[in-house]
């Protein structure tokens, strides 16, 4: 970096990197600091009036965009100028880096050695026959046997990322029983959602009828029963403890272990402070403040030493944990320089921190005395090295929800040693290696102020991230590849029901366009109206205009009314039907997913739809709202009624019925009344019906879209990101970079195009998808060319050596032919080159149209913030 700064930027600087902070420290060398002439020359090309080249280099290396302010106001022109210089620095560095072939080879070798040095291991459990104690009437699927074999071979940490309905419970039960039978583990706990313990036990015993299991919920840990329950847990010697999420959270870690965790954090701060260069005074103060906060937390904990503590997690002696629906614990706190980091929560949650401590304790405990011994795995009390550490096996179908950056949390829990080995234990280092953060201006959630928000717009080095994560991730997300006995989609695909836009909706969309224009040019205060509110109102209006104006007439062609009509038709067609291989006649069921409205609001679609369904002939007692079953017992009763056909129609939100809910037995139709925000929500919803245990041979999934609204745009964008997410997790992605999967974002151009029914937004999505596919093929082509060129160089060197030292060698004709083949391969052009040019040109025209829609209006008042937001600052 010093060489680049000197050769390309004309800067004589000292550059240090602190890996614990993922922080570059750039300071001028003494002689450069004294030379005004050199600094002026460098600033003329690489600096601006208000930002010196050295400062811009420091910010660029640390992934921070520059904002120039005059007092409290942002200087718009100087901010643009500074950020333009930063972009040019990045481009100059990329050119300089690869200009020297020797340097390029050396850096590529270093990168491959550190980050691209492993391949995904294939675990084949096909040799596993009938497992000991297994129900002979059940045949495990190949992917379940593979998971069981992997669980036994890995023994430490495995992330079971299996499709919804893929039978994770059987996989976990098989691993548990085999671990116990082989003496690999003694005390195993399965932590499951609050409404699932009884159902989990029932599924477990279907596979292992003789299994001895103990169920623990938060009820058994009430003050009156706590002591007795903990004593029973401590003495339990069976297959597994089945514990609810809330029960696990109700059992505290001991103060001694928590103090050990805090001391480790303090030690990490001390080590980092010792490595900081003396000139890094500002960063030293930041670290010292963070260290002091941990010290105060430790002191408060130690003050409680004299008071009684009660039973703790350590007293249970757990040496292996399974955590179903583990994505609930992904919000783990971490340190970062980024402020307002969108998509993930650096502050974390107490629930996730508690799970992290228990998971780390389980992985790094002494099996002899039960103390937490850390990653060194040496117990000073027992004077022994732990040879068989405990393990943690999370399980979920949706490990990533808001951002790919959530993979960092899972690696931190499951691969702490691997992150340290790669020098990526700090989030900012991980983010630099795999992410590209973009800072832009957005409205605050309350809509009354603008703020700079950093989000990961795209991720880089994706195949390498996927490979490293694949060392612990057992990914089985493709139901077709798994050949699961799932019901088929009627007609082979999801059915889209299009609702024509009413005149009221059309007028309202034009009003939204006018509102967006006023917001953009700052004719209205953000506290009164803003883009987030406009986008939300557009979504409501597309669902049913009465959500905007309850006094409006009921449009018979609105999405909700079309859904009511479809539900009634299927209700009549699925009453008293025969199912293949099942005795008797059955009443089939349906579920309607709706997140935008709730039963408690004044006018809501839940009550409105129920009234119409009752009027259409469905008894009121056969219609249920998920909101009427808030606790685990009530949910279990409701789901049982669904599985028996007593409740025929369930209206539900994704959050309350989209995960861990098994009411699929008679489920014949699923209706997406509104559009989910993220790929995970689609999977959670559709996992209720496309699931093992559904007795229907074919089912229907319907999506309701209002013509000319934001619905289709949101569906296409979320589906495209779902494909990218699955490819990353499975390691089947060819492209080295991809967009992040966070929610769809509306800028002014999108609002205007949708409001005016301009197809430009849909065309942009289509072209971006097409370009991504061609660019992936191009990268594969370039990778093969690089490999061929290397092989050609090696062959030519060997041929030259043989001709000089052994002219009669039999290898000479072989090498000659090999060289000819390599040269022929290198002459082959990339067949989609022209296609890329054409798609890029078309996309450029679309972007020009979006830019035209976003074109800022210069006004004497308003300034940078309005213009930046109007340009479409959301990445």
Secondary structure, 3 states (H helix, E strand, C coil): CHHHHHHHCCCCEEEEEECCCCEEEEEECHHHHHCHHHHHHHHHHHCCCCCCHHHHHHHHHCCCCCCCEECCEECHHHHHHHHHHHHHHHHHHHHHHHHCHHHHHHHHHHHHHHCCCCCCCCCCCCCCCCCCCCCCCCCCCHHHHHHHHHHHHHCCECEEEECCCCCHHHHHHHHHHHHHHHCCCCCEEEEECCCCHHHHHHHHHHHCCCCCEEEECHHHHCCCCHHHHHHHHHHCCCCEEEEEHHHHHHCCCCHHHHHHHHHHHHHHHHHHHHHCCCCCHHHHHHHHHHHHHHHHHHHHHHCCCCCCCCCCHHHHCCCEEEEECHHHHCCCCCCCCCCCECCCCCCCCHHHHHHHHHHHHHHCECCCCCCECCCCCEECCCCEECCCCCEEEEECCCCCCCCCCHHHHHHHHHCHHHHHHHCCCCHHHHHHHHEEEEEEEEECCCCCCEEEEEEEEEEECHHHHHHHHCCCEEEECCHHHHCCCCCEEHHHCCEEEEECCCHHHHHHHHHHHHHHHHHHCCCCCCCCCCHHHHHHHHHHHHHCHHHCCCCCCCCCCCHHHHHHHHHHHHHHHCCCEEECCEEEEECCEEEEECCCCCCCCCCCHHHHHHHHHHHCCCCHHHEEEHHHCCCHHHHHHHHHHHHCCCCCEEEECHHHHCCCCCCCCCEEEEEECCCCCCHHHHHHHHCCCCCCCCCCCEEEEEEEEECCCCHHHHHHHHHHHHHHHHHHHHCCCCCCEEECCCCCCCCHHHHHHHHCCCCHHHHHHHHHHHHHHHHHHHHHHHHHHHHHHHHHHHHHHHHHHHHHHCCCCCHHHHHHHHHHHHHHHHHCCCCCHHHHHHHHHHHHHHHHHHHHHHCCCCCCCCHHHHHHHHCCCCC
